[in-house]
Amino acid sequence: MPEPTDDIDATTSTSHRPTHQSQSSVGWLAPVALVIALIAVALAGWALFRPTPSNPLPTAAPQTGDPKANACDAYRTVSAAVSLQTHADPGAEVQGVAANARLAMAGGATYLLAHLSPATPSDLADAIRGFATGLQDISMNALAGVANTDPKQAERLSDAEKTNSKIAELCK
């Protein structure tokens, strides 16, 4: 077995032993991290215990004009989007077309609900809420892999089509 020598090249000695200079250059890291952590805790405490505003901000811009016209315009937009996306030619991009159809239904449901106002006639508002719920149910079940031929999904589709026709009549 060879005896250890004092012949150690410069790269070995510096790569295995930290120098005094590198230890002192990171010595400031722990106090800085502590200060940042204390600031974060203080901000979190302030956010948790601050008083809430007395008048909550509106979640959507107030709608102007005729409430029935606003609801019907939103319905026509959603109906066109859903029809366009669900009847698109899939070509080689079957998954992409299916994703766009599901997005049109899910986004359309949210859009419809956002465009209802308390002054929308109740028969129209109820039909739009039912249609929006139906679109959400159809799109979520489709995302979960439920085929349109599944009896429950087929019933959802049929119900949505009936509600769609009812809204079209109410918006004439």
N, C-alpha and C positions, 0 to 999 in steps of 0.2 A: 504494500500500500504506500503510495507516495506521501511524503511528508508535506505538511502545509508550508507554503512559502509566503514571504512578505510581498511577493510579486503580484499585485492586484492591479489590473488595468484601471484607468480613470473612470470608464463608464460603469464598471461594476460597483465601485465604491460610492459613486454618487447616486446610482439608481436604487440602491438598497438602503441607504441611510439618509433620512431627511436632514437637510442642513438647518442650521440655526436660523438662517434668513427665511426659509419657507415656513417654519413654525411661527415666527413672529409676524409674518405677513398675513396669516389667517387668524391671528389672535383677536382681531376686532370683530370677527364674524359672529361669535356667540352673543356679545352685547347688542349688536345690531339686530339680530334675530329676536332677541328678547324684547327690544323696544317695539319692533314691528308687531310682535304677538300681542303686546299690551295695548297698542293702538287698535288692533283688530278686535280685541275683547271689548274695549271701550266703545267702539263704533257699534258693535253688535248689541251691547247693552243699551245704548242710546236708541237704536232702531227698535228694540223690543219694548222699551218703556215710554217712548215718546207718545204724546197724545195724538189720537187720530183726528183728521179734519172733521169739523162739525157738519159740513156739507160735502158729501161724497161727490166726486167728479162723475159726470155722465160717462157711460161706457161707449156710447155711440153718439154721433152727431144728431141733433134733433132733426126730424124730418119735417119738411115744409110741403105745402101743397095738399092735394086731396089724398087722404089715407088709402082709399080704395084704389086710386090710380097708382100710388106708390107700390102697394102690395101686388097689384096686377102687373106692373112693369117688372118687378122683381121676379114674379112667377114666369113671365114670358122669357126673361133672360135665362133663368134656370132651366126652363123647359127646352129652350133652344140648345143650351150647353149639354144637357143630359142626352137629348136626341142626337146631337152631332157626335158626341163621344161614344155613345152606346151603339151607334150604327156605322162607325168608321170601319173601313176595310182593314182587317188585321194584317194582311200580307204576311211578311216574315216576322213581324213584331207583335205577335199575339199578346205577350205579357205587357208590352208597352201600351197597347190599345186598351187592354183590360184595366190596367192601372189608371189610365186617363178616364175611363168610364166610371170607375169607383171614386176617383177624385172629384169628378163632376157631380156625382150624387152626394158625396159627403160634404163637399164645399157648397153645393147648391142648397142643401138643407140648412146649413148655417146662414147662408146669404138670405134665404127666405125668412128665417126667424128674425134676423137683424133688421129686416125691412118692414116688419109688422109694427103698427103703432096701436096704442090703446083705443084710438078712434077708428080703427079698421072695422068695418061691419062684422058683427060676430059670426055670421054664417061663413063669410070668406075667411076670417081669421082662424076659425076652427078647422076649416078644410085645409088651409095652408099649414097649420100646425100638424095636422094628421099626415099630410103629404111629406112634410119635412121629416117627421118621425119615421115614416115608411122608407124614405130615401136613406136615412141613417141606418136603419135596420138592414136594408138590402145591401148597402155598401159594406157594412161591417161583417155581415155573414159571407159576402163574396170574398172579402179579405181573409176570412177564416177558412176559406176553401170550400164553402157550401156551393154546390152547383145549382144553376137555375132550374134544373130538373128535379131537385129535391122538393118534395111536396110542400113543406113550409115556405121555402124560398119562392116557389111558384105561386103560392097564395099571397105572399108579400108583393110580388110583382103584379099580380092581378089586382090586388087592393090599391096599389099605387096608381095603376092605370085608370081605375074607376075614379079615384080621387082627383087625378089629373084632369079627367073629362069634366068632373063637377066644377073644378076651379075654372076651367076654360069657359064653361057656361056662365059662371058668376062674374067673370071678367069681361063679358061681352058688352 
